[in-house]
């Protein structure tokens, strides 16, 4: 287990991280973060970790930039988990919202600046999770675009010596046996089994 005793673990991202953490499922949400927290606590009760959810539904990397000082740097994390990009991509495939999509060069540039700021200001270690699409056809346009953004995250993980969480690969493993609707009815927002797939990828990465 890479997490250390008494550390503060902050998660930031979009709706996949949010999962009701600001209302009905406060303060952790009812998604993958809650599952990761529960299993880490059960397996390592002596760690006494502090868990913080700063996901906001609908966010792109532009939105993260607007709140980075308060919701990432200001939280003084020992570990900072970032999963962002699904909306940056999805908006390009959403009629009437194409202008809200974030081009891949802007995505990479913005995310790199944010990560550098967090590491320099807090000394935190990073958990970087891929954006994903619960779609087995790698040639489907949105899935193909998602894979390109995920490659950016993988490259940033190497550059920052971060722990990389390959969430798309985790879904690809289960999609080899089951249809997308088993995990996410709209291919983007997972149900509980889909969040378990993500949580399992995090736990695997943290114990590698």
Backbone as CSV, one residue per row, in Angstrom:
resi,resn,N_x,N_y,N_z,CA_x,CA_y,CA_z,C_x,C_y,C_z
1,UNK,0.843,-1.201,0.000,0.000,0.000,0.000,0.877,1.251,0.000
2,UNK,0.671,2.114,-0.980,1.493,3.307,-1.122,1.099,4.425,-0.169
3,UNK,-0.138,4.425,0.286,-0.594,5.482,1.188,0.037,5.303,2.570
4,UNK,0.398,6.434,3.185,1.066,6.373,4.475,0.190,6.833,5.626
5,UNK,0.582,6.473,6.816,-0.194,6.777,8.020,-0.448,8.275,8.170
6,UNK,-1.708,8.610,8.417,-2.099,9.981,8.689,-2.149,10.896,7.485
7,UNK,-2.032,10.346,6.294,-1.995,11.194,5.106,-3.385,11.692,4.708
8,UNK,-3.368,12.785,3.941,-4.589,13.419,3.440,-4.682,13.117,1.948
9,UNK,-5.778,12.492,1.537,-5.951,12.048,0.157,-7.117,12.829,-0.451
10,UNK,-6.817,13.646,-1.456,-7.808,14.525,-2.066,-8.095,14.046,-3.486
11,UNK,-9.379,13.917,-3.807,-9.813,13.520,-5.142,-10.504,14.709,-5.802
12,UNK,-10.135,14.999,-7.042,-10.777,16.088,-7.774,-11.119,15.605,-9.177
13,UNK,-12.237,16.101,-9.715,-12.668,15.663,-11.038,-14.067,16.143,-11.338
14,UNK,-14.778,15.350,-12.134,-16.114,15.722,-12.611,-17.183,14.884,-11.918
15,UNK,-18.286,14.607,-12.616,-19.404,13.899,-11.986,-19.041,12.494,-11.539
16,UNK,-18.084,11.862,-12.205,-17.709,10.498,-11.825,-17.104,10.502,-10.426
17,UNK,-16.456,11.591,-10.062,-15.908,11.731,-8.715,-16.943,12.335,-7.766
18,UNK,-17.687,13.313,-8.220,-18.696,14.007,-7.413,-19.683,13.016,-6.797
19,UNK,-20.488,12.400,-7.601,-21.418,11.336,-7.169,-22.246,11.702,-5.941
20,UNK,-22.776,12.925,-5.939,-23.666,13.325,-4.858,-22.975,13.757,-3.587
21,UNK,-21.675,14.014,-3.650,-20.943,14.338,-2.413,-21.361,15.680,-1.828
22,UNK,-22.041,16.538,-2.622,-22.457,17.852,-2.118,-23.889,17.847,-1.612
23,UNK,-24.578,16.692,-1.701,-25.959,16.644,-1.229,-26.287,15.297,-0.610
24,UNK,-26.958,14.416,-1.367,-27.510,13.202,-0.764,-26.462,12.207,-0.295
25,UNK,-25.258,12.288,-0.848,-24.223,11.322,-0.471,-23.002,12.011,0.128
26,UNK,-23.232,13.135,0.803,-22.122,13.858,1.439,-21.465,12.992,2.519
27,UNK,-20.153,13.138,2.731,-19.228,14.032,2.026,-18.387,13.343,0.950
28,UNK,-18.534,12.009,0.819,-17.622,11.280,-0.069,-18.225,10.948,-1.427
29,UNK,-19.562,11.073,-1.562,-20.223,10.591,-2.756,-20.468,9.095,-2.650
30,UNK,-21.278,8.581,-3.581,-21.581,7.152,-3.548,-20.967,6.421,-4.733
31,UNK,-19.788,6.870,-5.162,-19.108,6.262,-6.303,-17.802,5.603,-5.924
32,UNK,-16.871,5.621,-6.870,-15.614,4.884,-6.705,-14.803,5.361,-5.498
33,UNK,-14.820,6.675,-5.213,-14.048,7.177,-4.080,-14.510,6.532,-2.777
34,UNK,-15.810,6.447,-2.605,-16.344,5.840,-1.392,-15.927,4.375,-1.279
35,UNK,-15.906,3.679,-2.416,-15.484,2.281,-2.403,-14.001,2.154,-2.089
36,UNK,-13.175,3.006,-2.688,-11.740,2.977,-2.398,-11.512,3.247,-0.910
37,UNK,-12.167,4.278,-0.409,-12.022,4.612,1.010,-12.422,3.433,1.899
38,UNK,-13.544,2.809,1.594,-14.039,1.719,2.433,-13.070,0.539,2.442
39,UNK,-12.575,0.167,1.278,-11.692,-0.997,1.212,-10.314,-0.708,1.800
40,UNK,-9.787,0.493,1.557,-8.492,0.831,2.162,-8.623,0.857,3.681
41,UNK,-9.714,1.422,4.193,-9.927,1.486,5.635,-10.063,0.088,6.228
42,UNK,-10.795,-0.779,5.524,-10.998,-2.136,6.030,-9.698,-2.936,6.034
43,UNK,-8.898,-2.745,4.998,-7.661,-3.522,4.885,-6.518,-2.947,5.706
44,UNK,-6.544,-1.626,5.925,-5.436,-0.957,6.618,-5.995,0.020,7.665
45,UNK,-6.679,-0.493,8.678,-7.363,0.394,9.628,-6.417,1.290,10.416
46,UNK,-5.166,0.922,10.503,-4.230,1.722,11.271,-3.703,2.944,10.554
47,UNK,-4.038,3.108,9.279,-3.502,4.235,8.523,-4.116,5.575,8.929
48,UNK,-5.346,5.566,9.390,-6.034,6.783,9.831,-5.904,7.906,8.801
49,UNK,-6.345,7.625,7.587,-6.274,8.579,6.485,-7.430,9.575,6.539
50,UNK,-7.200,10.757,5.980,-8.259,11.735,5.769,-8.587,11.747,4.286
51,UNK,-9.866,11.611,3.952,-10.318,11.532,2.569,-11.144,12.773,2.240
52,UNK,-10.881,13.370,1.089,-11.574,14.593,0.682,-12.041,14.439,-0.763
53,UNK,-13.320,14.720,-1.010,-13.881,14.677,-2.367,-14.123,16.104,-2.843
54,UNK,-13.476,16.469,-3.948,-13.676,17.777,-4.552,-14.092,17.643,-6.025
55,UNK,-14.847,16.592,-6.327,-15.421,16.453,-7.666,-16.623,17.361,-7.838
56,UNK,-16.800,17.904,-9.048,-17.986,18.695,-9.378,-18.504,18.241,-10.742
57,UNK,-19.760,17.856,-10.760,-20.395,17.361,-11.976,-20.304,18.378,-13.100
58,UNK,-19.973,17.897,-14.294,-19.926,18.735,-15.481,-18.591,19.392,-15.749
59,UNK,-17.650,19.258,-14.833,-16.376,19.958,-14.978,-15.548,19.465,-16.160
60,UNK,-14.848,20.409,-16.771,-13.761,20.121,-17.706,-12.473,20.596,-17.040
61,UNK,-11.374,20.417,-17.731,-10.098,20.879,-17.185,-10.095,22.406,-17.019
62,UNK,-10.878,23.103,-17.836,-11.000,24.556,-17.668,-11.628,24.887,-16.311
63,UNK,-12.638,24.130,-15.930,-13.291,24.363,-14.642,-12.346,24.041,-13.484
64,UNK,-11.553,22.994,-13.637,-10.572,22.688,-12.600,-9.608,23.856,-12.418
65,UNK,-9.177,24.442,-13.528,-8.236,25.552,-13.453,-8.819,26.711,-12.647
66,UNK,-10.128,26.937,-12.795,-10.776,28.064,-12.113,-10.854,27.862,-10.602
67,UNK,-10.821,26.614,-10.135,-10.961,26.356,-8.705,-9.767,25.610,-8.111
68,UNK,-8.686,25.543,-8.853,-7.534,24.735,-8.456,-6.915,25.198,-7.137
69,UNK,-6.791,26.518,-6.957,-6.139,27.020,-5.749,-6.904,26.640,-4.487
70,UNK,-8.224,26.720,-4.543,-9.011,26.406,-3.353,-9.235,24.906,-3.176
71,UNK,-9.530,24.210,-4.270,-9.978,22.825,-4.157,-8.873,21.787,-4.315
72,UNK,-7.711,22.196,-4.766,-6.583,21.268,-4.874,-5.433,21.749,-3.990
73,UNK,-4.806,22.849,-4.368,-3.667,23.366,-3.603,-4.074,23.693,-2.166
74,UNK,-5.207,24.363,-2.009,-5.641,24.784,-0.682,-5.996,23.652,0.253
75,UNK,-6.250,22.475,-0.287,-6.563,21.313,0.549,-5.314,20.648,1.119
76,UNK,-4.138,21.085,0.691,-2.867,20.586,1.193,-2.795,19.059,1.193
77,UNK,-2.975,18.452,0.040,-2.975,16.987,-0.010,-1.578,16.391,0.136
78,UNK,-1.523,15.213,0.714,-0.332,14.372,0.603,-0.393,13.584,-0.705
79,UNK,-1.612,13.196,-1.060,-1.899,12.556,-2.348,-3.028,13.332,-3.014
80,UNK,-2.865,13.608,-4.300,-3.911,14.269,-5.076,-4.279,13.377,-6.250
81,UNK,-5.541,12.946,-6.272,-6.052,12.116,-7.361,-6.838,12.991,-8.334
82,UNK,-6.488,12.900,-9.604,-7.140,13.703,-10.637,-7.685,12.780,-11.722
83,UNK,-8.992,12.869,-11.949,-9.602,12.180,-13.088,-10.503,13.193,-13.784
84,UNK,-10.058,13.663,-14.943,-10.766,14.697,-15.678,-10.579,14.447,-17.173
85,UNK,-11.551,14.872,-17.974,-11.411,14.735,-19.418,-12.646,14.206,-20.122
86,UNK,-13.510,13.526,-19.378,-14.682,12.940,-20.030,-15.558,14.027,-20.638
87,UNK,-15.813,15.104,-19.892,-16.626,16.200,-20.436,-15.885,16.978,-21.511
88,UNK,-14.577,17.115,-21.363,-13.759,17.799,-22.369,-13.961,17.156,-23.740
89,UNK,-14.099,15.835,-23.738,-14.294,15.061,-24.968,-15.769,15.011,-25.355
90,UNK,-16.612,14.655,-24.403,-18.031,14.380,-24.646,-18.745,15.576,-25.265
91,UNK,-18.365,16.791,-24.843,-19.045,17.978,-25.359,-18.901,18.095,-26.874
92,UNK,-17.817,17.603,-27.425,-17.624,17.651,-28.880,-18.623,16.762,-29.602
93,UNK,-19.201,15.813,-28.876,-20.171,14.884,-29.459,-21.591,15.159,-28.958
94,UNK,-21.786,16.318,-28.303,-23.086,16.701,-27.770,-23.631,17.872,-28.582
95,UNK,-24.657,17.658,-29.403,-25.185,18.739,-30.252,-25.503,19.999,-29.461
96,UNK,-24.993,21.125,-29.949,-25.219,22.402,-29.310,-24.207,22.771,-28.246
97,UNK,-23.330,21.822,-27.899,-22.347,22.094,-26.845,-20.910,21.938,-27.348
98,UNK,-20.756,21.877,-28.638,-19.433,21.614,-29.201,-18.396,22.655,-28.787
99,UNK,-18.827,23.909,-28.620,-17.885,24.971,-28.252,-17.312,24.773,-26.856
100,UNK,-17.968,23.954,-26.034,-17.486,23.706,-24.679,-16.429,22.615,-24.621
101,UNK,-16.230,21.899,-25.724,-15.213,20.851,-25.758,-13.828,21.476,-25.628
102,UNK,-12.917,20.748,-25.011,-11.554,21.242,-24.815,-10.619,20.490,-25.766
103,UNK,-10.004,21.185,-26.719,-9.075,20.519,-27.645,-7.935,19.840,-26.893
104,UNK,-7.403,18.796,-27.483,-6.433,17.964,-26.771,-5.164,18.719,-26.407
105,UNK,-4.736,19.659,-27.239,-3.530,20.407,-26.895,-3.770,21.320,-25.691
106,UNK,-4.952,21.940,-25.625,-5.298,22.754,-24.461,-5.448,21.887,-23.219
107,UNK,-6.049,20.731,-23.384,-6.216,19.783,-22.281,-4.858,19.414,-21.674
108,UNK,-3.935,19.034,-22.529,-2.608,18.631,-22.043,-1.883,19.788,-21.388
109,UNK,-1.926,20.942,-22.022,-1.214,22.112,-21.515,-1.773,22.552,-20.164
110,UNK,-3.096,22.619,-20.061,-3.727,23.062,-18.821,-3.481,22.078,-17.692
111,UNK,-3.650,20.801,-17.978,-3.472,19.802,-16.936,-2.023,19.770,-16.450
112,UNK,-1.087,19.926,-17.351,0.322,19.939,-16.957,0.607,21.113,-16.005
113,UNK,0.097,22.285,-16.338,0.304,23.460,-15.485,-0.311,23.245,-14.106
114,UNK,-1.520,22.692,-14.053,-2.191,22.463,-12.775,-1.432,21.464,-11.912
115,UNK,-0.995,20.382,-12.522,-0.272,19.371,-11.763,1.043,19.927,-11.224
116,UNK,1.748,20.672,-12.054,3.003,21.267,-11.601,2.764,22.215,-10.436
117,UNK,1.720,23.013,-10.522,1.394,23.945,-9.445,1.137,23.189,-8.144
118,UNK,0.353,22.113,-8.208,0.024,21.356,-7.003,1.261,20.717,-6.385
119,UNK,2.080,20.115,-7.210,3.278,19.438,-6.695,4.256,20.446,-6.103
120,UNK,4.470,21.545,-6.794,5.409,22.541,-6.298,4.927,23.198,-5.003
121,UNK,3.610,23.405,-4.897,3.063,24.116,-3.732,2.908,23.234,-2.509
122,UNK,2.654,21.945,-2.712,2.317,21.076,-1.582,3.250,19.892,-1.399
123,UNK,4.021,19.557,-2.431,4.863,18.365,-2.357,4.094,17.067,-2.449
124,UNK,2.840,17.142,-2.897,1.986,15.955,-2.950,2.462,14.969,-4.008
125,UNK,2.085,13.728,-3.823,2.196,12.726,-4.871,0.874,12.680,-5.632
126,UNK,0.941,12.228,-6.870,-0.216,12.277,-7.758,-0.727,10.891,-8.106
127,UNK,-2.049,10.788,-8.162,-2.766,9.658,-8.761,-3.469,10.209,-10.000
128,UNK,-3.111,9.738,-11.172,-3.712,10.238,-12.403,-4.490,9.120,-13.081
129,UNK,-5.807,9.323,-13.181,-6.696,8.321,-13.764,-7.148,8.756,-15.147
130,UNK,-7.186,7.808,-16.064,-7.591,8.100,-17.439,-9.056,8.503,-17.524
131,UNK,-9.398,9.409,-18.446,-10.802,9.505,-18.861,-11.162,8.212,-19.588
132,UNK,-12.433,7.878,-19.620,-12.834,6.600,-20.217,-14.168,6.745,-20.926
133,UNK,-14.465,5.781,-21.779,-15.789,5.623,-22.367,-16.108,4.141,-22.313
134,UNK,-17.260,3.805,-21.771,-17.638,2.402,-21.641,-18.177,1.936,-22.995
135,UNK,-17.255,1.721,-23.907,-17.543,1.388,-25.298,-16.426,0.470,-25.808
136,UNK,-16.774,-0.743,-26.243,-15.725,-1.687,-26.652,-15.135,-1.433,-28.035
137,UNK,-15.839,-0.702,-28.895,-15.373,-0.483,-30.259,-14.356,0.647,-30.279
138,UNK,-13.080,0.316,-30.413,-12.036,1.334,-30.337,-12.042,2.260,-31.544
139,UNK,-12.774,1.893,-32.597,-12.869,2.751,-33.776,-14.063,3.693,-33.733
140,UNK,-14.961,3.510,-32.773,-16.081,4.430,-32.607,-15.496,5.813,-32.302
141,UNK,-15.987,6.887,-32.949,-15.300,8.191,-32.866,-15.051,8.711,-31.454
142,UNK,-16.057,8.652,-30.595,-15.843,9.177,-29.244,-14.854,8.311,-28.472
143,UNK,-14.941,6.994,-28.664,-13.983,6.111,-27.992,-12.567,6.377,-28.508
144,UNK,-12.411,6.552,-29.814,-11.088,6.817,-30.368,-10.506,8.114,-29.808
145,UNK,-11.362,9.128,-29.687,-10.908,10.402,-29.115,-10.552,10.239,-27.640
146,UNK,-11.341,9.471,-26.923,-11.064,9.223,-25.510,-9.708,8.558,-25.334
147,UNK,-9.388,7.618,-26.196,-8.091,6.949,-26.095,-6.936,7.925,-26.303
148,UNK,-7.129,8.916,-27.155,-6.070,9.913,-27.364,-5.858,10.758,-26.106
149,UNK,-6.944,11.142,-25.449,-6.821,11.917,-24.217,-6.232,11.056,-23.098
150,UNK,-6.608,9.806,-23.054,-6.042,8.904,-22.053,-4.537,8.747,-22.245
151,UNK,-4.077,8.768,-23.481,-2.641,8.682,-23.739,-1.919,9.909,-23.191
152,UNK,-2.584,11.066,-23.226,-2.012,12.278,-22.620,-1.826,12.068,-21.125
153,UNK,-2.833,11.517,-20.471,-2.750,11.279,-19.028,-1.632,10.291,-18.709
154,UNK,-1.520,9.233,-19.493,-0.452,8.255,-19.261,0.920,8.903,-19.390
155,UNK,1.078,9.782,-20.376,2.356,10.469,-20.566,2.645,11.420,-19.405
156,UNK,1.621,12.132,-18.933,1.804,13.023,-17.791,2.173,12.226,-16.536
157,UNK,1.588,11.061,-16.379,1.918,10.224,-15.221,3.405,9.878,-15.223
158,UNK,3.940,9.588,-16.390,5.382,9.306,-16.472,6.197,10.546,-16.155
159,UNK,5.788,11.674,-16.708,6.539,12.913,-16.507,6.587,13.323,-15.034
160,UNK,5.487,13.081,-14.316,5.398,13.497,-12.917,5.701,12.360,-11.937
161,UNK,6.107,11.209,-12.472,6.334,10.035,-11.635,5.121,9.752,-10.755
162,UNK,3.954,9.883,-11.366,2.683,9.676,-10.670,2.266,8.212,-10.737
163,UNK,1.320,7.864,-9.887,0.676,6.555,-9.982,-0.407,6.665,-11.046
164,UNK,-0.308,5.847,-12.083,-1.256,5.882,-13.192,-2.360,4.856,-12.956
165,UNK,-3.610,5.291,-13.126,-4.762,4.404,-12.949,-5.433,4.237,-14.313
166,UNK,-5.219,3.115,-14.988,-5.725,2.912,-16.350,-7.190,2.473,-16.360
167,UNK,-8.086,3.410,-16.127,-9.504,3.072,-16.003,-10.096,2.544,-17.304
168,UNK,-9.646,3.058,-18.450,-10.179,2.537,-19.712,-9.818,1.065,-19.885
169,UNK,-8.588,0.714,-19.561,-8.180,-0.686,-19.655,-8.998,-1.558,-18.709
170,UNK,-9.342,-1.011,-17.537,-10.163,-1.765,-16.590,-11.539,-2.051,-17.172
171,UNK,-12.135,-1.063,-17.824,-13.432,-1.298,-18.458,-13.300,-2.227,-19.663
172,UNK,-12.223,-2.110,-20.407,-12.044,-2.988,-21.556,-12.015,-4.450,-21.133
173,UNK,-11.446,-4.732,-19.972,-11.400,-6.119,-19.498,-12.802,-6.677,-19.255
174,UNK,-13.676,-5.863,-18.640,-15.016,-6.378,-18.368,-15.890,-6.351,-19.619
175,UNK,-15.613,-5.414,-20.533,-16.395,-5.331,-21.772,-16.105,-6.490,-22.712
176,UNK,-15.042,-7.194,-22.454,-14.759,-8.392,-23.245,-15.785,-9.492,-22.973
177,UNK,-16.549,-9.343,-21.884,-17.499,-10.382,-21.480,-18.931,-9.890,-21.345
178,UNK,-19.134,-8.569,-21.302,-20.456,-8.024,-21.018,-20.698,-6.775,-21.860
179,UNK,-21.971,-6.400,-22.083,-22.274,-5.190,-22.857,-22.067,-3.923,-22.035
180,UNK,-21.904,-2.779,-22.703,-21.668,-1.515,-21.987,-22.749,-1.176,-20.970
181,UNK,-24.017,-1.463,-21.307,-25.108,-1.114,-20.404,-25.043,-1.793,-19.059
182,UNK,-24.269,-2.857,-18.960,-24.090,-3.539,-17.684,-23.336,-2.656,-16.688
183,UNK,-22.567,-1.705,-17.213,-21.685,-0.886,-16.381,-22.084,0.582,-16.356
184,UNK,-22.596,1.110,-17.465,-22.984,2.516,-17.541,-24.053,2.670,-18.614
185,UNK,-25.258,3.066,-18.249,-26.346,3.116,-19.230,-26.104,4.101,-20.371
186,UNK,-25.330,5.158,-20.116,-25.051,6.143,-21.166,-23.594,6.089,-21.632
187,UNK,-22.875,5.059,-21.228,-21.460,4.829,-21.549,-20.511,5.757,-20.791
188,UNK,-21.059,6.665,-19.991,-20.236,7.655,-19.290,-20.409,7.563,-17.772
189,UNK,-21.653,7.550,-17.296,-21.918,7.579,-15.860,-22.151,6.158,-15.340
190,UNK,-21.199,5.609,-14.624,-21.332,4.218,-14.190,-22.390,4.038,-13.108
191,UNK,-22.997,2.853,-13.105,-23.742,2.411,-11.945,-22.760,1.879,-10.918
192,UNK,-23.279,1.295,-9.842,-22.397,0.807,-8.786,-21.395,-0.226,-9.288
193,UNK,-21.802,-1.210,-10.121,-20.789,-2.134,-10.633,-19.697,-1.429,-11.434
194,UNK,-20.071,-0.406,-12.205,-19.070,0.343,-12.955,-18.113,1.093,-12.041
195,UNK,-18.655,1.684,-10.978,-17.779,2.342,-10.014,-16.863,1.335,-9.321
196,UNK,-17.343,0.118,-9.146,-16.490,-0.919,-8.568,-15.329,-1.252,-9.500
197,UNK,-15.565,-1.216,-10.809,-14.479,-1.428,-11.772,-13.410,-0.347,-11.598
198,UNK,-13.852,0.908,-11.476,-12.902,2.010,-11.281,-12.171,1.859,-9.953
199,UNK,-12.910,1.580,-8.892,-12.297,1.437,-7.576,-11.269,0.308,-7.569
200,UNK,-11.577,-0.781,-8.228,-10.646,-1.891,-8.305,-9.354,-1.477,-9.003
201,UNK,-9.477,-0.648,-10.060,-8.280,-0.161,-10.747,-7.449,0.719,-9.824
202,UNK,-8.099,1.560,-9.015,-7.367,2.381,-8.048,-6.662,1.518,-7.012
203,UNK,-7.378,0.550,-6.470,-6.781,-0.304,-5.440,-5.593,-1.095,-5.981
204,UNK,-5.719,-1.559,-7.209,-4.612,-2.278,-7.840,-3.400,-1.367,-8.000
205,UNK,-3.643,-0.132,-8.454,-2.548,0.810,-8.651,-1.870,1.171,-7.325
206,UNK,-2.666,1.304,-6.275,-2.119,1.708,-4.980,-1.374,0.587,-4.272
207,UNK,-1.582,-0.631,-4.703,-0.921,-1.761,-4.052,0.099,-2.439,-4.971
208,UNK,0.347,-1.831,-6.142,1.281,-2.423,-7.103,2.693,-2.421,-6.513
